[in-house]
Amino acid sequence: MSIHNFEQQIQHNSTQNPSKYFASNELTRAVLQGETEVNPKTQALEQAMPLSSPAGLLAGCTWRAQGCLDPVAMTTRLTATAAGAGRGGPGAPRHYAQRRMRNLNAQNYFQLEEVTKILLQGRFQFLHSLLDQLREKVQALQIHRFSHRTLFGVAAFVGILHWIHLITLFENDRHFSHLSSLEREMTFRTEMGLYYSYFKTIIEAPSFLEGLWMIMNDRLTEYPLVINTVKRFHLYPEVVIAYWYRTIVGIMDLFGIETKTCWNVTRIEPLNEVQSCEGLGDPACFYVGVIFILNGLMMGLFFIYGTYLSGSQLGGLITVMCYFFNHGEATRVMWTPPLRESFSYPFLVLQMYVLTTILRTSTAHMRHYMALCFSTVAFMLPWQFAQFILFTQIASLFPMYVVGYIEPSKFQKIIYINMGSVVLCFILMFGNPMYLSSYYSSCLLVTWAIMQKKNKIQRLGSSELQFWLIQGCAWWSGTIILKFLTSKICGVSDHIRLSDLIAARILRYTDFDTLIYTCAPEFDFMEQATPLRYTKTLLLPLIIVITYFIFKKVVRDILCVLCTNTYLRKQLLDNGELIFHTLQLLAFTALAILIMRLKLFLTPHMCIMASLICSRRLFGWLFCRVHFENVVFGILTMMSIQGCANLHNQWSIMGEFTNLPQEELIHWIKYNTRADAVFAGAMPTMASIKLSTLHPIVNHPHYEDADLRARTKIVYSAYSRKSAAEVRDKLLELHVNYYVLEEAWCVVRTKPGCSMLEIWDVEDPSNAANPPLCSVLLKNAKPYFTTVFQNSMYRVLKIN
């Protein structure tokens, strides 16, 4: 029994001080010189697969990809040199086997010598060595705990830092703390005001359930229709925040704790004095505060994500610094808090982090798949465009499964989790057919079918490459066909989705609906200056270098697979999470080039991938030669030159919101029209009127629905060349009482082909020779309309 313990001690000491026991071993001298690192898996594979066999040669593809030179390759090189054999000569394996036997004999000799020394040192030597081992284990455990505390501590710090950064930029831009309640509502323009109006409805209702019932049976948004706005506009964030607001304010009121502080603010003439409030009790402050806290937590998650992906906390630091240095390209939450992406994107970061964990670990636990389901549902619920992003994710994972980077059983579980997430969202969104008729749901079904029929498909191809191509073609064609079939069956084929806008970009297809979208700056092509801004902060050069080395590994892996049997695939194709992030990067790049708004996916993903500059799996060969920390801090120093300038430019933005014409319009509507008077006009203005006056409207900025697009087209005909009588009759069919005409919309032109007249000339060429109706109404609205209010920006026309 004691001899067995002594042998364990020998093995421990030989590991701690190899020079004492293996001084005569050439392989060990190579290890001590820093050329290689002994890998137990490598030694096992070495004995099973000699390098003279094809399997051993292909296994070397993976070993050489790990950075430092592998022990098998090192020993083969030394043996070949000693024997004078050529590369791959028949004598190389034979000499290597002899060298290994000599090394083992020498090792056994030194082990016996160590046993003798330990026996002569006294009876208490074993107890002393046991205490040393326990002490080392305790120290290792303390270091492990300290590492986790450091990780979460730094994550909390950068999260708080980002939260402060967001609220500072938001306050500097609008002077939000000194605005009245009406002015704060007016800052939420376009669809932001529409979303916030439902939050306001719930908190002002007699009870939470009554407020929820009101927004689920809404008659104000598309009068006279009754719609479920939670289903149509993805309003779960507003429902949750409204519940928190009512609960927190109710508890504080119960204990007599003040929730807000109010004071009078004197404004510049001719503006009147207004009351401004701050604190948790102010609805607008509470609403944007929750959004900024969520995005602050996202930054802490970015640090943890970058640390895990790269294997180094310095990698997480690079991710965070890249995000801050490219903040203007990465997010717009500080300018437009209520947009759906502000709620949705943080959960995509969580979802991709969980997915990365599943791809990296050999045996993922059930909690990982549950976290994947939760984050996927949380990403899809708030945003109608989320499904297309998840489609690109499956499109990145499927070729990895085909080539062999993901185990079939693991990939099948991922598909099942995604299917369950779609079904759960479909139920939570009251049967919204958009979830069942998207590219995302279609590709999930096609992927499942291909996996079930894999053996039959394999018979169609005589080679591995043909098998891959057949699966790829089946996946793309099946997804497209199934998407169009489900759209027809569900009756949502006329709804505009992100995929439709991308198709319009690629095919250069234009009509009234696509032009309304694509003429907006955020739906334009990526600016030519964007890659230059990436380059100045070194983000783009870093990504190019990292992507090059990953592609180099992919090419080597694919060549290894194509020239060997598939049973070796799992041994050959590792690091699948790196391939996944690279393919996802390509998808996000294509989306961002076509639609500038989607930079919010590309830039943060580039920041995540920048952490891989600290990955020893990719750059171990470099860190064997130069000091690791010096490289990282040198990169950060060069990044900070332009990065600090970018931050300074953001902090220097100072402004104060004011919109006197719209304030006058809202005051006039409140005090000079009936509560049930119905309004129509430009979509951004209608959202503000509904929010601040609670009057019914017939159109709004949520433009994806086919019926709403038809209504908006009728409303916007006031800016066409149609006759006044025709426009008046169409508006009366919608039960409109007042039309808000904006003079700027008659002449504004964001870019060539994007003025309202030019858009209408594309849609209605038969009236292209007629004068613009807008100009006619500005001169004299009678007899079909009567001007009842007018200021520098707006005219309210009563429909006769």
Summary of the structure (lengths in Angstrom):
residues: 800
radius of gyration: 32.9
end to end distance: 105.5
largest distance: 117.5
contacts: 2590
relative contact order: 0.08
helix: 71%
strand: 4%
